[in-house]
Amino acid sequence: MKKDKRERIIETAKELFIEKGYIETKVEDIARKMGISKGNFYTYFKSKEEVFHESIEIKKRENKEMLDSIDISKEPAEILKEYFFSKMEKFLNHSQKISLHILDEMMKNEEIYKLKKEMEEMEIDFLKQNVLNKYKCEDVDFKGKFIYRCFEAFLLSEGLNKRMEGKESCLKIEKDDIEKIIKFIDKGIR
């Protein structure tokens, strides 16, 4: 029961951090949205910062789980496709709710920036080990970063330009573009 409530507090806090920003979110906001007292919040967490730190650790685990769920026995282009669709799914879960102001605030936060860099390295290592090594190509460091940044730029560009009306429609609309990107990368690396 206590674990469930802790998890619900973390989820509620994450939603508010995305909607209002970390700075603007107060413990009172989290407690109010949860329907609990501020004192009850402090039964589970010492501070908003502690909730924030736990949410960062969860994000790291989720990113690792996403990468671990990809079938690496497939051909490199298929691995890229699965990786990219997994990234897109993750991105779509938050793109609707986050504003440019909040995104800017998040990137100025040292802990979030550090998390972003750790996840970037985790994903680049995944690409190097499970895609680029299968191609037996040279300069896997540069190529891993290039592929990662191509996908990141595509997601950010599409997300900001369209503000995506819904997950399903976006996945359908972008499927052709994604196929072209994968073919381009596959052809370029071979």
C-alpha positions in Angstrom: 0.0 0.0 0.0 2.8 2.4 1.0 4.7 1.6 -2.2 1.6 2.2 -4.3 1.0 5.6 -2.8 4.7 6.5 -3.3 4.4 5.5 -7.0 1.2 7.5 -7.4 2.8 10.6 -5.8 5.8 10.3 -8.2 3.4 9.9 -11.2 1.4 12.9 -10.1 4.5 15.0 -9.5 5.9 14.0 -12.9 2.6 15.2 -14.6 2.8 18.5 -12.7 6.5 19.0 -13.6 5.6 18.5 -17.2 2.5 20.8 -17.1 3.7 23.6 -14.8 7.5 23.1 -14.6 9.6 21.9 -11.7 10.0 25.4 -10.3 6.3 26.3 -10.3 5.2 22.9 -8.9 4.8 23.1 -5.1 4.3 20.2 -2.7 0.8 21.7 -2.1 0.0 21.2 -5.8 1.1 17.5 -5.7 -0.9 16.9 -2.5 -4.0 18.7 -3.8 -4.0 16.8 -7.1 -3.5 13.5 -5.2 -6.3 14.4 -2.8 -4.1 14.0 0.2 -2.8 16.4 2.9 0.5 18.1 2.7 1.5 16.2 5.9 0.5 12.9 4.2 2.9 13.8 1.3 5.7 14.2 3.9 5.0 10.7 5.2 6.3 9.4 1.9 8.8 12.0 0.8 11.0 14.5 2.6 10.7 17.1 -0.2 9.7 17.9 -3.7 13.4 17.3 -4.6 13.3 13.7 -3.3 10.3 13.0 -5.6 12.2 14.6 -8.5 15.3 12.5 -7.9 13.1 9.3 -7.8 11.4 10.3 -11.0 14.8 10.7 -12.7 15.8 7.2 -11.5 12.6 5.8 -12.9 13.2 7.6 -16.2 16.6 5.9 -16.5 15.2 2.5 -15.7 12.4 3.0 -18.3 14.9 4.0 -20.9 17.0 0.9 -20.2 13.8 -1.3 -20.3 12.9 0.2 -23.7 16.3 -0.6 -25.1 16.3 -4.1 -23.5 12.9 -4.8 -25.1 14.2 -4.4 -28.7 14.9 -7.7 -30.5 18.6 -7.4 -31.3 18.6 -10.7 -33.2 17.1 -9.0 -36.2 18.8 -7.3 -39.2 20.3 -3.9 -38.4 17.7 -1.9 -40.3 14.9 -3.8 -38.4 16.6 -3.0 -35.1 16.8 0.7 -36.1 13.1 0.7 -37.0 12.1 -0.9 -33.7 14.4 1.5 -31.8 13.0 4.5 -33.6 9.3 3.5 -33.1 10.1 2.8 -29.4 11.6 6.3 -29.1 8.6 7.8 -30.9 6.2 6.1 -28.5 8.1 7.4 -25.5 8.2 10.9 -27.0 4.5 11.0 -27.8 3.7 10.2 -24.2 4.9 13.7 -23.2 4.9 15.9 -26.3 1.2 16.8 -26.0 1.6 18.2 -22.5 5.0 20.0 -22.6 5.4 23.6 -23.6 8.5 25.3 -24.9 8.7 27.3 -21.7 8.8 24.1 -19.6 11.2 22.4 -22.1 13.5 25.4 -21.7 13.3 25.2 -17.9 14.0 21.5 -18.0 17.1 21.8 -20.1 18.5 24.5 -17.7 18.1 22.1 -14.8 21.4 20.5 -14.2 20.0 17.1 -13.1 17.7 16.8 -16.1 20.5 17.8 -18.4 22.7 15.1 -16.8 19.9 12.6 -17.2 19.5 13.5 -20.9 23.2 13.0 -21.4 23.2 9.6 -19.6 20.2 8.4 -21.7 21.9 9.7 -24.8 25.0 7.7 -24.0 23.0 4.7 -23.2 21.2 4.9 -26.6 24.3 5.6 -28.6 26.0 2.6 -26.9 23.0 0.5 -27.9 23.2 1.6 -31.5 27.0 1.0 -31.6 26.7 -2.5 -30.1 23.6 -3.7 -31.8 23.4 -2.0 -35.1 26.8 -0.6 -36.2 28.8 -3.6 -35.1 26.5 -5.8 -37.2 27.4 -3.6 -40.2 31.1 -4.1 -39.3 31.7 -0.4 -40.0 34.4 1.9 -38.8 34.0 5.0 -36.7 31.1 3.7 -34.7 31.4 6.5 -32.2 30.6 9.2 -34.9 28.0 7.1 -36.7 26.2 6.2 -33.4 26.0 9.9 -32.4 24.9 10.8 -36.0 22.0 8.2 -36.0 20.9 9.2 -32.5 20.9 12.9 -33.3 19.1 12.3 -36.6 16.3 10.6 -34.7 16.2 13.2 -32.0 16.0 16.0 -34.5 13.3 14.3 -36.4 11.2 13.8 -33.3 11.7 17.3 -32.0 11.0 18.8 -35.4 7.8 16.8 -36.0 6.6 17.3 -32.4 7.1 21.0 -32.4 5.7 21.6 -35.9 2.6 19.5 -35.6 2.0 19.4 -31.8 0.7 16.0 -32.7 -3.1 15.6 -32.4 -2.9 12.0 -31.2 -0.4 9.1 -30.9 -2.1 6.8 -33.4 -2.5 9.4 -36.2 1.1 10.6 -35.8 2.5 7.1 -35.9 0.5 6.4 -39.1 1.5 9.7 -40.7 5.2 9.4 -39.9 5.6 5.8 -40.8 6.6 6.5 -44.5 9.0 9.2 -43.4 10.5 6.8 -40.8 10.9 4.0 -43.4 12.7 6.5 -45.7 15.1 7.6 -42.9 15.9 3.9 -42.0 16.5 3.1 -45.7 18.8 6.2 -46.0 20.8 5.2 -42.9 20.9 1.6 -43.9 22.1 2.4 -47.4 24.6 5.0 -46.2 26.2 2.6 -43.6 26.4 -0.4 -46.0 
